[in-house]
Amino acid sequence: MRVRVDFPFCASHILPRHPGRCRSLHGHNYLLQVTVKGRIDPVSGMVMDFDDITSVVNEHVLAQVDHKHLNDVMGNPTAEHIVQWCWKQLAGKLTGLDELMLYETPDCCAVYRGEDEAP
């Protein structure tokens, strides 16, 4: 079973290696979707309480990126790098972390499942 929680946040960035208009300062209304995988607990009836997921993501991700300039957090804040950074912030802190989807616009996102992380 998987459960997912959405986390909208706003941030600015510059893509220093982009050949087009994204090389200039601009911002996005991002949407981070966090998916946790696990078995349904027979007592609680839940994989994980949504409030527990929210607390971890708020503390370890949103506190550092919401209404911030992402170049202060990482050198080349592409959607791909941002979602990998989010994974690193949550790995080991969010049991059952399965997938992150980061929407930079309503129709464009980067999906990460920890495939580049060491086991």
N, C-alpha and C positions, 0 to 999 in steps of 0.2 A: 504494500500500500504506500502511496505517496501523498503528502500534503504539501500545499504551496501557499506562500504568503507573498503579497505584493508590497513593495516599498518604493514609493515615489520620492525623488529628491531632485534638487536643482543644483547645478554647478556650471562653472565656466572652465574653458580650457583653450589652449592653443596647440595645434598639431604641428610641431616644428619641422617635420619631415614631409608634410603634405604639400603637393605641388599646387593646389588650388586654394579656394577661398577659406578652407578650414585652417589655413596657416595663420589667419588673423584671429584675434580674441573674439570668442563667441560663447554662447551657453546653450544648455539643453535642459529640458524637463525629462530626466531619466526615469525609468521604471526598472527596478531590480526585482526579479521574481526568484524567490528562494524555495527550493524543493527539498524536502526531507523524506527519506525512505525508511520504512521499518515495519514491524509487525504491530498489529493493533493490540494494545494492552488489554487483557481480559477484564481488568478491574475498572480502569478509567474509560475504556472504549475508544481510546485515542492512540495514534502513533506518537504524537507529541502535542502538547498544549500550544495553540497558536500564540498565546501570550509569552510563552517561553522562547519561541522562535523570535518573536518581535523584540524581546529584551536583548537577546544576544546580538541580533543584527543592528539594533539601535546603538548598542555600546561599541561594537567592534568595527562597524562599517559607517553607518550614517553620521555618527558623531565626527567622523574624520572627512566626510565628503559633502554632506548637505550644506548648501550655500557656501561652498569653498571654491577656490581656484585649484583645479586638479593638477596643474603643473607643479604646485607646491607639494603634492603627494607623490608624483611620479614624473619621470622625464618626458615620456611620450604617451599621454593619456588617450590612446585610441580606445574604442569600445572593447577590443580584444584584451588590451592590457588592463583596463579597469576591471573587467569581470574576473580576470586571473588574480588581480590584487585582492578583490573581494573574497575570492575563494581562500586565499592564503590567510586572510583575516579571520575567516570562519572555521577553517579546518582545525579539528581538535577541540573546538569550542561548541560546535553544533553537531550533536550526535546524529548520525544518519544522513549527513549532508550528501545530496545526490546530484543536484543540478542547479546552476545559476543561469538565468537569462537576463541580459542587460539590454533594455530597449533605449536606444539613443534618440530615436524618433518613434512615432506610433507604429511604423511599418518596417523598421530596421533594428535588428538585435544581434548580439553575440551570445552564443550558448557555450557554457563550459561545464565539464563534468569531472574536472581534476585530472584529465588525461596526461598532462605534462608534469604532474607532481610525482615525486619519488614515492614508492610504496611504503 
